Amino acid sequence: MTIVKTELNRRSFIKSSLLTGGGLLIGFNWLAAACSTSASKGQSIPDEWFEINGYLKIGENGVVTIMSPNPEIGQNVKTSMPMIVAEELDVDWKNVLVEQAPLNTAIFNRQLAGGSDSIKQSWPGLRMAGASARKMLMDAAAKKWNVPVEEITTELGILYHKNSGKKAGYGEVASAAAQLPVPKEVELKDLKDFKIIGTSKKNVDGHKIVVGQPLFGLDYKKEGMLIAMIVHPPAFGMKLKSFDATDVKTKPGIKDVFQIKLFNDDYKPQWCDTTSFTELVAIVGNSTWEVMSAKAYLKVEWEPFADYKIAMAGWGGDQLVNVPSGLESTADHNAKMVAAAAKPGKIERRDGNPEEAFKKAAKVIERTYTAPFLAHTPMEPMNFFADVSADNAILVGPIQSPEYMEKTLSARLGLPLEKIDIQMTRMGGGFGRRLYGHFMVEAALISQKVKAPVKLIYTREDEITFGIYRPAYHALYRAALDSNNNLTAFHVKMGGVPENALHANRFPAGAVDNYLAESWAIESNITVGAMRAPGSNFNAVAEQSFLDELAEAMGKDPIQFRLDLLKRAKENPVGEKNDYDAARYAGVIELVRDKSGWEKDSAGKNRGVAAYFCHSSYVANVVDITGDKDNPVIQKVYTAIDCGVVVNPDAAINMTEGAIVDGIGQSMYGQLTFSKGQPDQDNFDSYRLIRHTEAPKEIEVHFVQNEIHPTGLGEPPYPPVMGALANALYKATGDRYRHQPFIKNSFES
């Protein structure tokens, strides 16, 4: 067992106790004690609950409620996070209830769904919380039985003293445990002793989802609630000039029509306050259909805006963002990117003397890769409930960044943080889109104006045309070969609108003596934001496609070529800023090679390989396809992943499968284009998504078995499958797929 000290967190315990005014709470800067008394089938509700710490409550009958702190976006953290607590608590999982924790920034830390960090960041604290509660229960039992605590053991929620034959359920000593001090140090289990972690547990919301019980923001209702919708400019580069709501107000069910201004003039937006349109028209009425129908009768006049600058409080400090005027088009973007790529970029990394190596090269391989803007398109469009009064604000809905948006709401509504109550619902997708919570603020301002509870709902057209997209990207790759076809230099120049996707210190940096990475960006008034594996979701496609082309030019097997580079990076790395572990990187490539039978089962198959590192995890794919360039059929995807300890295997496989299908769909069909500032696509009849028949026929997932603390999983499987697909398409068609979407077909099929 591992001994860990809790001293660093005792301040959190004291603060939590004072806030709650009763019970024993250990905040660990992560979770708070709160409990709903809903139970699943076969579990009886205790008559009395005893607060043991910030993660759980134990009933007198031994039933345990464990709180899940982070927003649930489909990544299943509402199951996996409590599993970690339950493991160290040593409780029977069948006696566990799980509840979504409320937002509580005074106690919780990083209540955020983003960066694939939920499990990675909370692993130590969750384990410590479960172990601390177990230790307090053991102390209580030892005191009750007047025996040394060292002689107390636990198993499945039962305390034992083998020498005397005494035993007691956790519920029997919970009240006494709640009176004891927090232990100064606790023992954590050895991984070999895990009984819950590493086993597959069903989604705790699974039954509710299947039978359609209310879980999502769109499900939320309150008596007297009105429905609101917004009208925003039809094109980026335009703003509201005036509107006439005379006709709208005559329509059935319409209560009010008015303008809202998202931020005060003196407000410095946070990173999560990204928004395309800060002045909107709100329409409020009795029902969704009445409000949606009335929107068509609103007469609005728009006007172009001038260039302006905005100071944003970003992750790395304040940033001054230039927002240019004008109505932008995709054709203009493409021309500007080609021109920018032809000029020197900002040097992000240089190893050796790449310029000299290219001059001396016997052969230079040069390729360009591009990708368009993409919309997040979650199935559940943006929505939020708000009930704002002069004294407080209650907000309920799907948000990935509640603790940050609470600050925005406080500033805009003029209410202290403690008067704002944000309740998190399950989300019907997000992929980064719900990190940017302007729709929460809009809902709150509308409620404040009409003095009534309101649910704001975006139509699909509102959602797709509102902005905050994945940027458009452009990458130029070059490689220098000597007369023996050895790689002597590697050069990547990457940019985009309005930002680039370059990760200068990732592979193959560190594996080539002469290496150069440059970046550039083109300013735009089209807003962008994080989309599943930001930057990596393009970088991996371009990089892994180029490595395949390079391996072919060098006459090498594409897997062996990657392994040779990683061997160099492991044994004699170039530079000191390489942000990957070459051995773990090679490990997933070797695993997918073996599981796919690459060396013995590739004859006659159209297969491609790719591997990538992001969010602290390593993923490799082999994709097998049949068919032709117009109708490719993805037969099978093999996946190898090193993400450290896998908490819930079935959930991890499900997440991987979803990422693979999503990645294939976006690279094959995803595209958002613009004409004079206006998106050309506004619904699923024009914005192409993958269909059931186009998904892989089979996906096989393998995890590297190790004892490394868990790392990211929601995003890492997404980028590399696109590169593997591009390389497989080449084998099937003889054409290289360097520009996304790979299949530019329409909607006939």
N, C-alpha and C positions, 0 to 999 in steps of 0.2 A: 504493500500500500504506500501511497504518497502522502506525506504530511504537509498540509498547507496552513498558513497562518491567516486568521481572519482579522487581525489587528487593523489592517489598512482600511477595513470597511466598518469599523465600529462607530465611526462618526455618522455613517449612513444609518446605522441601527438607531442611534440616539435621535437623529432627526426624524426618522420614521415614527418612532414611538411617540414623540411629541406631537407629530401631526395627527396621528390617529386617535390619541387620547385613551388608548386601551389596547389590550392584547400585546403580543410580542411580535414585532416586525423587524426583519433584517433586510434592509433595502439593497445592499450590495450595489447601489447605483443602477439597479436593473429593474426590479419588479416591486409591486406593492401588494399588501394583503387586501383582497376584495373578493367577494364570493357571491355567486348567484346560486340559488338552491334548486337548479334544474338537475335532474338525474336521468341517466339513460336506463333502458329497460333492465330490470333485474336488480337495480340498486335502490335501496330505500334511503330517504332523506333523513339525516340525523336530527334528533331533537335539539341538539346543541352543537355549535361549532367552536373550536378553540383555535385561535390564530397562533400559529407556530412561527411563521416568519413571512417575509414578503412574497414568497412563492406559493404558499399553500396554507390550507386549513384542514384540520383533521376532526371528523365528527366522533361522537362517543361510540359509534358503532364501527369505527375504523375506516369509514369512507373518506377519501382524501380528495380535496379540490385543489388542483394546481392551475395557477394562472399562466396564460401565455401572453407575453408582453408585446410582441411585435405585430404589425399589421399582417393579416393573412391575405395573400394575393394569389393563392393557388399553389404556393411552394410547399404547403403542408407544415409550416412551422408551428401551427396551432396543435399539431400532434407531436412533432419531433422535439420541440423545446420542453414540453412537460415530460417527455420520455427521459430526458437527461436528468431532470430533477428526481423523477421517480426511481431511476436507477440508483442514485446515491442515497436516496431515502430508504431503499430496500423495501418497497411496497409492492403488493400484487397489482399489476396493471388493471385487472378487471375491477378493482375497487377504487379506480381513479376517475374523477370527473374533471373535465377541462373547461375552463371559461376564458373568454377573451378579456385580458386585463384592460382597465381604462387607461386613458392618457393621464399620466401623472409625472410631470417633469421635475417635481420636487424630489421624487424618489427614483423613478425609472431613468435609465440612460439609454440613448440611442433607440428610441421606439421608431424605427425606420425600416421600411422594406426597400432596400436598394443596395447595390454593390455586392450582392450575394454574400453578405456579411452577417446575417442574422445568427446562424449557428456558430460561425467562426468567432465572432466577437463575444458571444454569450456563453460559450463552452465553459470557461473557468468559473464564471459567476453562478451559472445554473448548477454545476456540480457542487460548488461550495454551499449553495443554499440547501440542496438536498442532504448533503453530508452534515451540515450544521443542525438541521432539524432532527436527523437521526441521532446525533450525539446528545442533543438535549433530551430526547425521549429515553435514551439509554441512561443518562444521568438521573432522570426522574424515577426510572425503574430501580436503579441502584439505591437511591435514597429511600424509596418505598420499602424495598426488601432488605435494606441495611446490609448490602453486599458491595464489594469493590466493583466499580464500573467496568474494569478490565475483564470481569467474568461474565459480562452481559453480551449476548449475541443477538442478532436479528435475522429474520428471514420472512419475506413476503408479508410484512406488516405485523409480525409477532415478535415480541421481546422474550428472550429465554435466559434463565439462569440454570444451567445444566446441573450444577452441583446440588442444588436444592430441589430441582424439578419444577420450579416456578416458571410461569409464563403469563404474558398479558398482551392483549392487542394494543396497538398504538392508541386507539381511542380511549382506552382505560386510563392511560397516564398523560393524555394530551393536556388536560387542564393543569396538572402539576408541572409539566414541561414548560408551559407558557409562562410560569413564574420564575424560571431559571435564567441566569445570565447567558449571554451569547458565549460559546466556547472560544477561547483564544486561538486554538488550532484544531483542525479536524483531519481525519484520515480519509483520503479518496481511494476508491477501489482500484485495483489493478485491472487493466483491460480484459485479462483472461477470466476475470470473475464477473464480467457483465452478464446480466440475465435479460435485460430489456433492450439496451442499446445493442444494435447489430441484429435485432430480430424485427420482423415486419409486423407493424401494427396498422390497423385500418384507420383511415381518416376519421377523426372524431366527429366531423360534420358530415360524413359520407351519407348516412341514412337521411339526414335532413335535406341534403342536396338532391338525392334521388326522388324523394317524395314531394319535393317542392315547398318545404317549409321556409318561412321568411328568414333569410340570412344576409342578403345583399342590400346595398343602398336603395336600389329601385323598389325593394320590397317594403321599405319602412313607411309607415303611415301613422298619422296622429289625427285625432278628431279636430275638425275645424281647419285642417291644413289646406292651403291653397297651392296651386301649381304655377310655376313660373318658367318662362323661357327667355332666351336672349336673342337679340338680333345684332350681328357684328358686321363690319365692313366686308364687302364681297371680294376685296382684293387687298393684298399686302401693299403698303405704301399709301393707303387711304385712311381717313378718319371721319368721324361723324361731324356733319355740318348742321343739319337740322332734320326734324321729322314732324310729320302730321299724323296724329293718332285718332283723328275724328272718326274715320270709318271703323277702325278697330274697336273703339269703345262702344259702338252700337251692336257689336256681335254678342251672341248669347254667352253668358257666363263670364264675360270679361270684367274684371274689377278695376284694373288700373293699368296705365302705360306711362312709363317715365324713363328718364335717363339716369344712369348710374356712372360714377367715376370711381374706378377701382382703388386708386391710391391718392393720398393727399400730396400736395405739391412738395412738401418738405420731407417726404418719406424716402429712405434709402432702401430699395428692394433687396431682399435676400436672394440667394441662388434659386430658391424654390418659388420665387415670385415671378419667374419668367412668364410673360404673357404677350400675346400679339396685339391685343386690342384693349386699351384701358378705359375707353368710353363706349358704353353700350346702351342699347335700348332694352328695357325689361318689359315683358308683357305678363300680367298676372291674372289668373282666372280660376274657375272652379275645377276644371278637369283638363287632363292632358290633351284630349282631342279638341276641346274648345279653344285652348290657347294655341295649339298647333295650327288649327284652321284660321284663326284670326291673324296670325303672323303675315299671311299673304296680303292682307289689306293695309299693312303699315306702309306709309309713304315716307321714304327716307332719302335725304340728299347727302352724298358723300363728297369729300374733297381731298386732294393730295396733301400730304404733310411734308414739311421741310426737313432737311437733315437735322438730327439732334443727337445729343450724347446723354447717356444714362449711367449713373454710378451704381454698380451692383456690389453687394457684399457677398463675395464668393468664398469657396473652400480655402483658397490660398491667399485670401485678403481682398481688399476692395479692388474692383476693376472698373475702368471707364470704357464703356461700350459705345462705339460709334454706330448709329443707325442711319443709313443713307436713305434719301428720298428716292422716289421713282417706282415705276411699275415693272417688276422684273419678269423675265421670261426664261424658260429652260434653254432656248437657243442661245440667248445672251450668256447665260451661266456657262454653257459648254465652251463657247468661244473664249471667254475670259479664263477658264481653267486651262485650256490649251496654251494660251499666251503666257499664263503664270508659270506653267510647267517648263516653258522654254527658257525661263530666266533663273539666275541663281536664287536659291532659297535661303532660309535661315539655317545655319549649320547647328544641328542638335547633337551630333556626335561625329568625331573623326578619329579613327585608329590608323596608325601607320601613315602611308603616303598614297592614298587611293588615286589621286590625280596622276602621279607618276606611273602607277601600275596600269592604269587604263591606257596611257600613252604607249607602254611597252607591250600591250596585249597582242597576242596573235589573233584573237577573235573576241569580239564584244557582242554579248547578247543583250538586247534592249527591248522591253515590252511595256505597254501602257495598259492600265486597268482602271475601270470607272464603275461608279454605282450612283443611282439616282437618290433623290429624297424619298424617304419612306414615312408613312403614317403608322402610328402604333396600332390602331384599329382594335382596341379591346372590345369584346362582345357586349359588355355592359358600358353604354356611353356615360360620359361625365354626368354626375348628379350629386346633389347634397341637400339634406334637410337642415333648416335653420329656424330657430325660434329665439329672436333677439328682443330683449326689453331694455329699459333704461338701466336695470341693475345687473343683468346677466345675459349670457348667450349659451344656448344649447345647440350643438351641431352634431348631426349623425350622418355617417356616410362612408364611402370608400376613398381612403387617402393613404398614400405611401409615406408621407412626411408629416404626421400630425404634430409632433413637438415643434417643428419649425413653423408650420402654418399657424399654430397657436399664437406665436409672437406677432405674426402679420395681422391676425385678427384683433389682437389686443391694441396694436397701434392704430388700426383703421377704425375700430368701433369705439375707442377711448375707454376701454374696460381693462381692469387689471387682470393678469393671467388667472388668478384664482377665481374669477367670475366667468371664466370661459370653460365650458365642459364639452370636450370633443369625444364622441363615442364612435369607435371604429367598427364598421361592418366588414363582412367578408367582401372581397372584390372580385368582380367578374372580368378579370384580366387587368393589366396595367402596362407591364413591360417597360416601365419608366415614365409613362405618360402621367400617372397619378402622383408623381413626385412634385408636380407643379400645380399647386392648389388654388389657382385663381378662381375656380368655380365655387370653392368654399366661401371665398370673400364675396363673390357675386351673390350667392344665396343669402349670406348674412346681411348684406346691404339692402337686398330686396325685402327681407323680413323686417328689418329695422324701419324701412320706409312705409310699409303697409301695416306695420304693427300687428302682425299675425304670423303664425307658423307657416312656413313655405317650403315646398320642395322644388328645387331648380332641376330641370331635366334638359339635357342637350339632345337634339335630334341627331341622327347619324350624319346628316349633312353639316350640322353645326360642328360636330366632333372632327370630321375629316378636314374641314376647311379652316379650322380655327388656328392651326399652327402647332408649334412645338414638335417638329419633325426630326427624324434622323437626317443629318446633313447629307448633301451630295458630295461625292469624293472622287479624287483623281490621283493615281499613283504611277510614277515612272520608275521602273526597276532596270538596273544595268548590272551586268557581271562581266568581269574580264577573265579570259582563259589564256594560258600560255600554249606553246606549241604542242605540249603533251596533254592538252585538255584539262589541266589542273586549274582550279579556281584560285585566282590571285587577288581579286578585288570584288567588292560588292557595294552597290550604291542604290539607295532608295530616296526618291524625292516625292513627298506626299503632301497633298493639299486638299482644299475643298471649299464649299460654300455653306456656312461662313466660317468653318473651322476644319482642321485636318484630323486624321486618325492615326498619326504616327506614334509609335511606341519605340523610341530610338534605341532603347537598351534591351530589347527583347531579341530572341533568336531571329536571324543568325548572327547578330552582334555577339562578339566574344568567340566566334568560331572562324573568323576570317582575319588574316593579318591586316589587310587594307580595307577599311570599312568607312563609308560616308553616309550619313542620314541628314536630309534637309527637309524643311517644312515651309509651307506658305498657306495663306488663307485669303479669301475674297469676302469683303464685307457685304452684308445683305440685310434687308429689313424683314426677311422671312425667319421667324423664330425657330430655334432648334433646341433639343434637349436630349437627355440620356435615353437611349433605346437599348434594350437587352444586349449586354456586353458592349458598351459604348466604344466606338473606335475599333475595337477588336472585330466587330461584326463586318467590317470591310477589310481591315488590315490582314486578317487571317486568309480571306479569299484571295486577295492579290498576292500576298507573300507565298502562300502554299501553291498557288497556280504557277507562279514564277519558278519556284524551286523545282516543280515537275518539269517545266520547260528546260530549265538549266540541267537537270539530271539527264534528260534526253539528249541534249547537245553534248554532254560529256560522256555519253554512252554508259551511264550507270543506272542501276535499279533505283527507283525513287525512294524506297524505304532505306536501302543500304546507304544511299547518298546522305539522307538525313542523319542516320546513325553515325556515319563517318564524321560529319560536322559536329555532332554532339560529343563524340569521343574527344575531338580536339578541344571543345569547350570545357570538357571535364578535366582532361589531363594537362592541358597547357592553355588556359583561357587567355584571350586577348582583352585587355582593359580590366577595370575593377568595378564597373557599374552594371554588370550583367544581372538582370533581375529574375533569373530563372535558375533552377537546379538542373544541370545537364543530365545527371543520373536519373532523376525522376522523369524528365522529359523523354529520355531514351527508353525508360521502362514502359511507358504506355505505348510507344511505337512497337516495341518488341512484343508486347502483349497482344496488340491488335494484329500484328503480323502472324503470330502463332494461332490465335483464335480464328482468323479468317482463312488460314491455310495459304497464305500469300505465296510461299515458296513452292508449294506442291500442287496447288489447286487453282492457279490463275490462268492456265492455258485455255484460250478460247473465251475468256471472260472479259467483259468491259468493266474494269474496276479502277477506281482511283483512290488515292490515299492522301490524308492530310493530318497534321497534328498542330496543336496550338496550346499556349500557356496564357491564362488570364485569371484574375480573381483568385490567385494563389493556387490554382488547380491546373492539372494537365490532362488533355483529352486527345485521343487519336481516333480517326475513323477510316474505315474502308467501305466504299460504296460500290455495289454491283448493280449494273443497269442493263436492260435490253431495249429493243426498239430502235427507232431512228431519231433524227434531229427534231422532227416535228412532233413525235409522240414517244418520248422516252418513258420507259417503265422502270421504276426503281424497285428492284427485286429485294435487296437486302442491304442493311447498314449494320456493320460491326463497329462497336464502340468500346474503347478502353479508357478508363478514367482513374486518375489518382487524385482523390480529394480528401485524403486522410481517412480517419474513422468514419464509416457510414452509419449514421444513427438509425435510419429506418430504410432498409434495402428496397422494399416495394415502392415506397414513396420516391426514393432516389431514382429508381428505374423509370417510374412514371414521369418524373421531371425531365429526365434525359430524353425519353421518347418524345415528350412535348417539344423540347428544344430542337430536336432533330427535324421533326415535321415542320416546325415554324421556320427553321433556317432554310430548309429545302424550298418551302413555299415562297419566302421572301426573295431568295436568290433566283428562283425560276420566273416569278411573275410580278413581284412587288415593284411598283413604280408610281411616283407622284410627280407630275409635270406642271408647269405654269405658263400661262399666256397673259401678258400684261398684268402681272401681279395676282391673277386669279387661278386657283387650283383647277386643273382640268378634270380631276376626279373628285367626286363628292359622296359616293355611296358604293356599295358592293357590286353594283351593276357596271361600274367603271374602274373601281380599284380592285384589282384581281387578288384573290386569296387562293391558297391551295385547297383542293377538294378532296373528299374522302378517297376517291378512286385514284388520286395522284400521290397519295402518301405511300411510303415504303410498304411492301408486302410483309416484311419482317424486319424487326430491329432486335439485335442481340447486344446486351450490355454487360460488360465485365468491369469489376472494380479491383484495383490493386489493393491487396491486403497488407496493411501496415498499422502502426500505432501512432502515426502522426496526428496531431489535433486536427479536427475537421476544418476544411477550407471551403471555398465557394462551390456551388453546384447549380444554382438556378440559371446562371449565364454561361459558364465555361463550355457546355456541350453545344452551344448555339453556333459560334463562329466556324470551327474547323470543318463541319459537315458540308458547308458551302464550297470550300476549297476541294474537298474530296469529290463532291458532285461534279464540279467543273472538270476535274481531271478524269473522272469516269466518262463524262460526255465526250471528251476528246477521243478516248479509246473507242467509243461507240460510233462516232461520226467522222473522225479525222479532222474536225475543226476545233480550234482553241476557243474557249469561252472566257473572254477577258472583260466583257462589258455586261453589267446586269441591267435589266433582268435577262437571264439566259434565253428564255422562251418569250418572244415578243408576239404572242398570239392574242387573239381577242376572246370573245366570250361565246363563240358558237358551240364549242364542244361541251 
